[in-house]
Each structure stands twice: as C-alpha cells, then as structure tokens.
Amino acid sequence: MKRIVLLLFLVFGTVIAGCATSASTFDVKKERQEAAKQLKGFGTLLANDAQFSTLDPTTLKRTLGEKLSDYVTKDELSKMKSEVPQWLAGNFQTDIFYLMPDHNRDKAAYLTTTATFTDSDEKAQSLLFQLRFDPEANVSGATVKMVKEEGKWKIARIITE
C-alpha cells in the first residue's frame, strides 16, 4: 500500500513540475517582437533634433523621468538622472547616449534610433538589441539589455560602444 501511495505522489509531483516548467517557458520570438515594439517607441519618441529638455539639470532630470518611464527600468532611469552632471560637462559616454546638447539654444536634442535584435538569455529572461542612430547624428550606436518590468519590456542596461 505504501508503494502505491508513494508511486501516486511521484506521478503527481512529476505532472505538476512539468506544468510549471512549460508555463514558465521563455518564448524568445514572441518576447523579441514585444521588446522591439518598445524600442521602436523609444527610438521615435521625438523627431531627430527635437528639443527633449532645456539644459537646466533639474528640468532635464524631471523630463527624463516623465518621458522615459515607459521605456527604461526604474534602476536605469535613476542611474541616468545621476549622470546628468557628467553629461552636461561633456562626458557623452554616459547612459544618456540618445541626447546631444545644443548649448547655443540651451536644449538637449533627442537622437532617433533604430534597433536590431542581437541575442537573448533565456535563463535571465533578457534580450539584447543593437541601437543605431540616424546617419546625420554622427555618433556610434549602443547595445541595450532589456528586461520586463511591470509587464513591459524596458531598457535595463546600456552597453556603450
């Protein structure tokens, strides 16, 4: 009798484990399409050379939060805001890679981007995309790592080129 009960528990446990594994499967193709839509929205957030913000640090930080919260994780957005002083001082290798300062007009100009999928990490459930800027921007691209936060694909890390 003990063997039958043990066998039933073993079969039941195997079925439950199989269902849990199949429910958590990371469908790279589907997720890649969703993430690409998010990046397309990020890439066309503003037209090339459109004013993103004034160069005032407080205003720029506030604008980053208002305009990017749907596209960037909370941690990455916080990091970007902390890099504003470096960026204003001319260090454009920061994670605020999509903005160019126009000191003559006191504005931060947004540079439009296009994204190309490059890799995935199914275990970490993350995706990598290569971002390229419009040719007239005259800057190189960047690689971004995306993860899901609050049900949306968002940029979690910038890997500058």
N, C-alpha and C positions, 0 to 999 in steps of 0.2 A: 504494500500500500504506500509506504514511504517513497518507493521508487516512482510510482505513478504520479504522486503529488510533486515530487522533485522534477520529473520529466515535464509535467504541465507548466510549472514555474519557469523552467528553462525555455520551453517553446514560447510561452507568453512574453518573457523577457526579450527573446530574440526578435519577436514580431514588433514589440514596442521600440526597441533600439533601431530596427530597420526603418520604421516610420519616422522616427526622429531624425535619422540621418538623411532620408530623402526629402524631408521638409526643409532642412537647412542647406540644401544644395545651392551653390552659388552659380547661377546661370550667367556666365561671362558675356555672352552675346546680348542677352536682354539688358543686363546691367550696363554694359558698354553703351548701348543705344540711349538709355536714360541719362547716363552721365554726359554723353556727347551733346544731348539737348541742353543740359545745364550749362555746359561750356560754351555752346553757341550763344545762349542768352548772355553769358558773361562777356563773350567776345564782341557782341554787338550792343552792349549796354549803352554806349554812346557812340556817335559817329567819330571817326578819326579826327583828332584835333579839337573836339568839342570840349568846352570847359567842364571839368569834373568838379572843381572847387577853387576857391581862392587859395593862395599860398599861406594864409594865416594858419599856424599849427593847430589851434583849437578848432577852427572851422573845418580844416582838412580831416582831422580825426573824426569829427562828427559826421562828415559826409561819407567817409569810409564805412562807418557803421550803418548809415542809412541806406546806402546804395549797394553794399556788398553782402549784407547779412543772408541773402538767399543763395549766394554763390560760394561763400567762404566759411569754414568752420569757426566756431567761437574762439578757439585757441589761436588759429592762424590770423584771424581778424585782430585779436589782441596784440599779437606779435607785430602785425603791420602798423598798428597805431603807435606802438613803442618805437618803431623805426622812422617815424615822421621826421624827427630832428636830423638824423643821419641823411635821410633823403633830401631834405631841404638844404643841407650842407654840401650836396653834390655827390653823395655816395649812391649811385643808381644800381648797385649790385644788391640792394635790399629786396625784400619780398614785395615792395610796391613797384614792381617791374613794369606795370602796364600804364604808368603815368610818366609824363615828361613835364618838367617845369618850364614855364614861359615867364621869366622874370620881368620882361618888358611889359607884359599885360597882367602881371600878378595872378596868374592862373596855373592850375595843374591841368594839363591836357591828357585826355584818355586816348590810349592807342588801341585800336581794334585788333583782335587776334582771331586766328583760325586754329582749330585743334585737330590732331591726328592721334588715334589710339596707338599705343606702343606696347603695353604689357599689362598683365594682371597678376595679382597674388590672391588666389582663391582662399588660402588659409586665413590671410588677414582681411579678406574681402575688400580689397582696394584695387584701384585701376590707375595706370599711368598714361598721361597724354602729353604729347609734344605740342607746345603752343608756338605759333609763328605770327609775327606782326606783319601788317601791311608793308609792302616794299618801301613806300615813302617814309616810313617811320625810322628807317636806317638804324635799327637795333636788332640784335640777335634774339632768338626765342628763349623759351624756358620749358622745363619739364615740370608738370604738376602731378602730385599724388592726390587722388580723390577717394573719399570715404563717404558713407552715408551717415548723416546726422539729422535727426528729427525727420527721418523718412525721405530726405532729399540728398542727392549727390552733391558734395561740396568739396572745394579745394582745401586739402588738409595740410599740404606742404608744398613749398616751391623749391625746385632743384635748379638753381640758376646755371646757365651755360657760360 
